[in-house]
Amino acid sequence: MKSRRFPRVALASFVLVCAMFTVGCARQDENAVSASRENVLYLFNWNNYIAPETVKHFEKLCNCKFSQDYYSDNEEMLAKLAAGASGYDLIVPTGNAIDTLIRQGALRPLDKSLLPNLKNINPIYLDTAFDPGNIYSVPYAYTLTLLGFNQEKVKELDLPTDTWAIIFEPKYLEKIKGRVTVLDSQRELMAAALRYLGYSVNDADESHWKQATDLIVRAKPYWAAFSNTSYIKELAIGNLWVAHGYSNDMFQAAMDAKKTGRKFTIGYSTPKEGTVLSLDSMVLHQRGSRPDLAHQFINFMLDGKNSAELTNLIGSGNPNSAALQYIQPEIAENKAIFPDAESLVRLEMLRDLDRKQRRLLSRLWTEIKLR
């Protein structure tokens, strides 16, 4: 995490000199330092999950400073908080992690009287299973877990791009062996396998998990790697032909390939069997010292124009109806980023697992990695 240390030696020297003249000067200096520390909003966030211009706009609006620490997945964020990381006013977890934080008593309830822009959120992203009534959370952005692919190669090889079969079935994998990756995520990979088998991503039946494990193990020899980040670059430069990943990453890979003048196009699609929708939301941490600034930031991000800046930057899905008019048309019209009504019914949000389920999944994951 980024250091929040202040230059104590220099500060102590200044206070000592000031104290040599008057006690009042020392008190004035201490008050100034205290104020400078307090007028900062601390955010614990995914990397590259807010546009730089958005930060500048908010700092100007609130006459404050904006400080961020980053995590790469929800498990890392939860582990750091459990290990004692504190001082955060706001966090932007995914739904199943919010479920965990609520049960731990780690979150502060929202004061919705301070959030008049909450009306801008599309109702389909409110009142979720992880936070009924949105007592603690406000939707920020979402991603879909889907398939990214080299359009020219999959067409040449006559491969389907609308089904999880392309990463699980040997008859397809034989054509792309060593050119396909899957996410290095227990929940995400298991979810894709479960959906392909006709089950819910939240199915916790042990026999169904075993079927999914067998499906994954059968396909594993054809995969180049389990990857959460490198697939973006590898798709963009042509080393990969198919990848299981996130919609905003596929958007980035497609933009990178286009900018560098590649002779191929990166496409991406939502499998017909269904997939995971990961809704990230803003929540107030119980130990945050500036809930006033946190509420101000949430309401600021609920403004349509401010919210659209993130989508235009990274291609994230946006639950804010007021943002659509500010989003680039080629993004707003992309069904892999903004699913239509037909696609929405096939999307599910992951729910949290209990301890027994976590242990079982961990054992199955170890089996997958070792076999």
C-alpha positions in Angstrom: 0.0 0.0 0.0 1.0 3.6 -0.5 2.7 5.2 2.5 0.8 7.8 4.5 3.8 8.9 6.5 4.3 12.6 7.1 7.8 14.2 7.3 7.9 14.1 11.1 11.5 15.2 11.5 11.0 18.4 9.5 7.7 19.0 11.2 9.2 18.5 14.7 12.0 20.9 13.9 9.6 23.6 12.7 7.4 23.2 15.8 10.5 23.4 18.1 11.6 26.6 16.4 8.1 28.0 16.6 7.9 27.0 20.3 11.0 29.1 21.0 9.1 32.2 20.1 5.6 31.6 21.4 3.4 28.7 22.6 0.6 30.1 20.4 2.7 29.6 17.3 3.1 25.9 18.1 -0.6 25.5 18.7 -1.4 27.3 15.4 1.1 25.0 13.5 -0.4 21.9 15.1 -3.9 22.9 14.1 -2.7 23.5 10.5 -1.2 20.1 10.3 -4.3 18.5 11.9 -6.5 20.2 9.3 -4.3 19.2 6.4 -4.5 15.6 7.5 -8.2 15.6 8.0 -9.2 17.2 4.7 -8.2 14.1 2.7 -10.5 11.4 1.3 -8.9 7.9 1.5 -10.1 5.4 -1.1 -9.3 1.7 -1.3 -9.9 0.8 -4.9 -9.1 -1.4 -7.9 -6.2 -0.1 -9.9 -7.1 2.2 -12.8 -10.7 2.4 -11.6 -11.3 6.1 -11.7 -10.4 8.6 -14.4 -7.6 11.1 -13.5 -9.8 14.1 -14.6 -12.5 12.9 -12.2 -10.1 13.0 -9.3 -9.1 16.6 -10.3 -12.7 17.7 -10.6 -13.6 16.3 -7.2 -10.5 17.8 -5.4 -11.5 21.2 -6.9 -15.1 20.8 -5.8 -14.4 19.7 -2.3 -11.2 21.7 -1.8 -9.6 18.5 -0.5 -7.1 15.9 -1.4 -7.8 12.5 -2.8 -5.6 9.5 -1.8 -5.9 6.0 -3.1 -4.5 2.6 -2.2 -5.1 -0.3 -4.6 -5.9 -4.0 -4.6 -6.0 -6.5 -7.5 -8.9 -8.7 -6.3 -11.5 -8.9 -3.5 -9.6 -11.6 -1.6 -6.6 -9.3 -1.3 -8.7 -6.4 -0.2 -10.4 -8.5 2.5 -7.1 -10.0 3.6 -5.5 -6.5 4.0 -8.5 -5.3 6.1 -8.4 -8.4 8.2 -4.7 -7.9 8.8 -5.4 -4.4 10.2 -5.3 -2.0 7.2 -7.4 1.0 8.2 -8.0 4.7 7.6 -10.1 4.2 4.5 -13.2 6.3 4.1 -14.4 4.5 1.0 -13.9 1.0 -0.6 -15.2 -0.2 -4.0 -15.7 -4.0 -3.5 -17.7 -6.5 -5.6 -21.0 -7.8 -4.3 -19.9 -11.0 -2.7 -17.2 -9.2 -0.8 -19.7 -6.6 0.3 -21.7 -9.4 1.8 -18.6 -10.5 3.8 -18.0 -6.9 5.0 -21.6 -6.5 6.1 -21.5 -9.7 8.1 -18.2 -8.6 9.7 -19.8 -5.3 10.8 -17.1 -3.4 8.9 -19.4 -1.0 7.1 -21.1 2.3 8.0 -24.8 2.7 6.9 -25.4 5.3 4.2 -27.1 8.6 4.9 -29.3 8.7 1.8 -30.4 12.3 2.5 -26.9 13.3 1.4 -27.2 11.4 -1.9 -29.8 13.1 -4.0 -28.2 11.7 -7.2 -29.0 8.2 -6.1 -32.1 8.5 -8.3 -29.8 8.2 -11.4 -29.1 4.5 -10.7 -31.0 2.1 -12.9 -33.3 0.2 -10.5 -32.2 -3.2 -11.9 -28.8 -2.7 -10.1 -30.4 -1.8 -6.7 -31.8 -3.9 -3.9 -29.4 -6.8 -4.6 -29.1 -10.0 -2.7 -25.9 -8.9 -1.0 -27.4 -5.6 0.2 -31.2 -5.5 0.2 -32.4 -1.9 0.3 -28.9 -0.6 -0.4 -28.4 0.1 3.3 -24.6 0.1 2.8 -23.8 0.2 -0.9 -24.2 2.4 -4.0 -23.5 0.9 -7.5 -20.3 2.3 -9.1 -19.6 0.2 -12.2 -19.8 -3.4 -13.4 -18.0 -5.9 -15.6 -19.1 -9.0 -17.4 -17.0 -12.2 -17.5 -16.9 -13.2 -21.2 -14.9 -14.4 -24.1 -12.3 -12.3 -26.0 -10.9 -13.5 -29.3 -8.9 -12.8 -32.4 -11.8 -12.4 -34.9 -9.7 -13.3 -38.0 -8.3 -16.5 -36.4 -11.5 -17.9 -35.0 -13.2 -17.3 -38.3 -10.4 -19.0 -40.1 -10.6 -22.0 -37.8 -14.4 -22.0 -37.8 -14.8 -21.7 -34.1 -17.9 -20.6 -32.2 -17.5 -17.4 -30.2 -20.9 -17.4 -28.4 -20.4 -20.4 -26.1 -18.2 -21.6 -23.2 -17.6 -24.7 -25.3 -14.6 -22.9 -27.0 -12.6 -23.1 -23.7 -13.9 -26.5 -22.5 -14.4 -28.8 -25.5 -11.4 -30.6 -26.9 -12.8 -30.6 -30.4 -12.4 -26.8 -30.4 -9.4 -26.6 -28.1 -7.3 -28.8 -30.4 -7.4 -26.0 -33.0 -6.1 -23.3 -30.5 -4.0 -25.4 -28.1 -1.5 -23.1 -26.3 -3.3 -20.0 -27.6 -6.1 -19.8 -25.0 -6.1 -18.6 -21.4 -8.6 -18.7 -18.6 -8.9 -16.6 -15.5 -6.8 -17.5 -12.5 -9.8 -17.3 -10.2 -11.6 -20.1 -8.4 -15.0 -18.5 -8.5 -14.8 -17.2 -12.0 -13.6 -20.4 -13.7 -15.9 -22.6 -11.7 -18.8 -20.3 -12.6 -18.0 -20.6 -16.4 -17.9 -24.4 -16.0 -21.1 -24.5 -14.0 -23.0 -22.3 -16.5 -21.7 -24.5 -19.4 -23.1 -27.6 -17.6 -26.5 -25.8 -17.1 -26.1 -24.9 -13.5 -26.2 -21.5 -11.7 -22.9 -19.8 -11.0 -24.0 -19.9 -7.3 -24.8 -23.6 -7.4 -23.1 -25.1 -4.3 -24.0 -28.8 -4.8 -20.8 -30.8 -4.3 -21.6 -33.2 -7.1 -22.1 -30.4 -9.5 -18.8 -28.8 -8.4 -17.1 -32.1 -9.0 -18.6 -32.2 -12.6 -17.3 -28.7 -13.2 -13.8 -29.7 -11.8 -13.7 -32.7 -14.2 -14.6 -30.5 -17.1 -11.9 -28.0 -16.2 -9.2 -30.7 -15.7 -10.1 -32.2 -19.1 -9.6 -28.9 -20.8 -6.5 -27.7 -18.9 -3.9 -29.4 -21.1 -5.0 -27.2 -24.0 -4.7 -23.9 -22.1 -1.6 -21.8 -22.2 -2.0 -20.4 -18.7 -4.3 -19.3 -15.9 -4.1 -15.5 -16.2 -5.8 -12.4 -14.6 -3.9 -9.6 -16.4 -1.4 -10.7 -19.0 -4.1 -11.9 -21.4 -4.8 -8.2 -22.2 -1.4 -7.7 -23.8 -1.2 -11.2 -25.3 -4.5 -10.8 -27.1 -3.6 -7.3 -28.3 -0.3 -8.5 -29.9 -1.7 -11.7 -31.3 0.0 -14.3 -29.1 -3.5 -15.4 -27.8 -6.4 -16.2 -30.0 -9.0 -16.8 -27.2 -9.2 -15.6 -23.6 -11.7 -16.0 -20.7 -11.7 -12.6 -19.0 -13.4 -9.4 -18.1 -15.3 -7.0 -20.5 -13.3 -3.9 -19.6 -10.1 -5.9 -20.2 -11.3 -7.0 -23.6 -12.2 -3.4 -24.4 -8.6 -2.4 -23.6 -7.1 -5.2 -25.7 -9.3 -4.2 -28.6 -8.2 -0.6 -28.3 -4.5 -1.5 -28.0 -4.6 -3.7 -31.0 -6.3 -1.0 -33.0 -3.9 1.8 -31.8 -0.8 -0.3 -32.7 -2.1 -1.0 -36.2 -2.4 -4.8 -35.8 -3.7 -6.7 -38.9 -6.4 -8.3 -36.8 -9.4 -7.3 -34.6 -10.1 -8.3 -31.1 -13.8 -9.1 -30.5 -15.6 -10.2 -27.4 -19.0 -11.7 -26.7 -21.2 -13.0 -23.9 -21.6 -16.8 -24.0 -25.2 -17.9 -24.7 -25.2 -20.2 -21.6 -24.8 -17.1 -19.3 -22.1 -15.6 -17.2 -21.1 -13.5 -14.2 -22.0 -9.8 -13.8 -19.7 -8.3 -11.2 -21.2 -5.2 -9.7 -18.7 -3.0 -7.8 -20.2 -0.6 -5.3 -19.1 2.3 -3.1 -19.2 1.5 0.6 -18.2 3.5 3.7 -15.8 1.7 6.0 -16.6 1.8 9.7 -13.2 3.2 10.6 -13.2 6.0 8.1 -12.8 9.5 9.7 -14.5 11.5 6.9 -18.0 10.1 6.2 -19.0 13.6 5.1 -16.4 13.7 2.3 -17.2 10.1 1.5 -20.9 10.9 1.0 -19.9 14.0 -1.0 -17.8 11.8 -3.3 -20.5 9.2 -3.8 -23.0 11.9 -4.8 -20.4 13.4 -7.1 -19.9 10.0 -8.8 -23.6 9.6 -9.2 -23.7 12.6 -11.5 -24.1 11.2 -15.0 -21.2 13.2 -16.5 -18.7 12.2 -13.8 -19.8 8.6 -13.9 -19.4 8.4 -17.7 -15.7 9.4 -17.5 -14.7 5.9 -16.2 -16.7 4.1 -18.8 -15.1 6.1 -21.6 -11.7 5.5 -20.1 -11.8 1.7 -19.6 -15.0 0.4 -21.1 -16.6 -0.5 -17.8 -20.4 -1.2 -17.6 -22.3 1.6 -16.1 -25.4 1.3 -13.8 -26.0 5.1 -14.0 -28.9 5.9 -16.4 -27.9 9.6 -16.4 -24.4 8.6 -17.7 -25.6 7.1 -21.0 -25.9 10.4 -22.8 -22.2 11.1 -22.1 -20.8 7.7 -23.0 -19.2 7.2 -26.4 -21.8 5.6 -28.8 -19.5 2.7 -29.8 -19.3 1.7 -26.1 -22.9 2.4 -25.2 -24.1 0.3 -28.2 -21.8 -2.7 -27.4 -23.9 -5.5 -25.9 -20.9 -7.1 -24.3 -20.6 -4.0 -22.1 -24.2 -2.9 -22.0 -26.3 -6.1 -22.2 -29.8 -5.9 -23.6 -32.8 -7.4 -21.9 -32.4 -10.8 -23.5 -28.8 -11.0 -22.2 -29.6 -9.7 -18.7 -31.7 -12.7 -17.8 -28.6 -14.9 -18.3 -26.4 -12.9 -16.0 -25.8 -13.7 -12.3 -23.9 -12.0 -9.5 -21.7 -14.2 -7.4 -22.8 -14.7 -3.8 -20.5 -15.2 -0.9 -19.6 -18.7 0.3 -19.7 -20.1 3.8 -16.7 -21.6 5.4 -17.5 -25.2 4.5 -18.0 -24.2 0.8 -14.8 -22.2 0.8 -12.8 -25.2 2.1 -14.3 -27.4 -0.5 -13.7 -25.0 -3.4 -10.1 -24.5 -2.2 -9.6 -28.3 -2.2 -11.0 -28.6 -5.7 -8.9 -25.7 -6.9 -5.7 -27.4 -5.5 -6.8 -30.5 -7.4 -7.2 -28.5 -10.6 -3.8 -26.9 -10.3 -2.0 -30.1 -9.5 -3.5 -32.4 -12.1 
